[in-house]
Amino acid sequence: MIQRNHHLAHEASRLLAMLRGIDTVTVKVVTGSIVTHYNPGVIRSREIIDTLTRAGYFDPSKAITHDDYLHAACVRTGEVAWKAFFGAFVDVAMEGSALSFITILL
């Protein structure tokens, strides 16, 4: 919601900065992420999330954890590595055959 929207990012940052227990707020407009440093003895993370949700800056159904993001990135990296490895294997296996000439044409 705040991704690529400087106005909403500024509003969300101001909203969080007004909460008791929030030390710093950093909003990254490119990614739409918000990083807060807060005192857990004064405010709980659930209160921060609820505040952003009520104000319309956060949709929990679209949220992804850092672990989920890393897992998806690792899966994509593995798929790319496998395709590169398999492609190199096929290239070596076809080397010098009539099929290698056909694959070059394709």
Secondary structure as GFF3:
##gff-version 3
##sequence-region A 1 106
A	DSSP	alpha_helix	6	17	.	.	.	ID=ss1
A	DSSP	beta_strand	22	28	.	.	.	ID=ss2
A	DSSP	beta_strand	33	38	.	.	.	ID=ss3
A	DSSP	alpha_helix	45	54	.	.	.	ID=ss4
A	DSSP	three_ten_helix	60	62	.	.	.	ID=ss5
A	DSSP	alpha_helix	66	94	.	.	.	ID=ss6
A	DSSP	alpha_helix	98	105	.	.	.	ID=ss7
###
